[in-house]
């Protein structure tokens, strides 16, 4: 997180049927401040990544998305395979129009 110049981190979770994605736009500076404040309370995890036969490791902290969103006052949204954007309760917010195959 310390090396990024991003303004927003868009975190997403694909549905079990893979027909929609729940998304949370996290303002990166506020997220970094939150992580620094709560660092000692969060679990750390190392994940092995084998690249070209060599074991490399990624280390990070696990933060529950519901807690992060509550503390940062972030509301998520859902995007489905038809291009509908809704709140996480299903209320439509926006629909993308698809180009016709004329």
Secondary structure as the mmCIF struct_conf table of DSSP 4:
data_model
#
loop_
_struct_conf.conf_type_id
_struct_conf.id
_struct_conf.beg_label_comp_id
_struct_conf.beg_label_asym_id
_struct_conf.beg_label_seq_id
_struct_conf.end_label_comp_id
_struct_conf.end_label_asym_id
_struct_conf.end_label_seq_id
TURN_TY1_P TURN_TY1_P1 UNK A 2 UNK A 3
BEND BEND1 UNK A 7 UNK A 7
STRN STRN1 UNK A 8 UNK A 14
TURN_TY1_P TURN_TY1_P2 UNK A 16 UNK A 17
BEND BEND2 UNK A 18 UNK A 19
STRN STRN2 UNK A 20 UNK A 27
HELX_RH_AL_P HELX_RH_AL_P1 UNK A 28 UNK A 38
HELX_RH_3T_P HELX_RH_3T_P1 UNK A 39 UNK A 41
BEND BEND3 UNK A 42 UNK A 42
STRN STRN3 UNK A 43 UNK A 51
TURN_TY1_P TURN_TY1_P3 UNK A 52 UNK A 53
STRN STRN4 UNK A 54 UNK A 62
HELX_RH_AL_P HELX_RH_AL_P2 UNK A 65 UNK A 72
TURN_TY1_P TURN_TY1_P4 UNK A 73 UNK A 73
STRN STRN5 UNK A 77 UNK A 80
TURN_TY1_P TURN_TY1_P5 UNK A 81 UNK A 82
BEND BEND4 UNK A 83 UNK A 83
STRN STRN6 UNK A 84 UNK A 87
TURN_TY1_P TURN_TY1_P6 UNK A 88 UNK A 89
BEND BEND5 UNK A 90 UNK A 90
STRN STRN7 UNK A 92 UNK A 95
HELX_LH_PP_P HELX_LH_PP_P1 UNK A 96 UNK A 100
#
